[in-house]
Amino acid sequence: MISSPVSINDEIGFHARTAALFAKKASSFNADIFVEFNGKKVNAKSTLSLMTLGVKSEDEILLKAKGVDEKEAHNALVKFIESNFKE
């Protein structure tokens, strides 16, 4: 399992658009991917679950990936967050 903290720099945080983009990107990997914030852990492949976290701009999440492509998934998702959810 790979796990690391990542800061959300989008000016709104995980709102409908960014949560949907992130969930779509996470779903492209076979690994189980989770996001933890304020003691709550959710499936990163679920837009609705990500939105329930209430992550705002400058908040730090914990990104976890476990599975056959965990390293690739983790690196791609960190890069995706750091690019403010742009490909």
Beta strands, then each sheet from edge to edge (+ up, - down):
strand 1: 2-7
strand 2: 32-37
strand 3: 40-43
strand 4: 60-66
sheet 1: 1+ 4- 2+ 3-
end
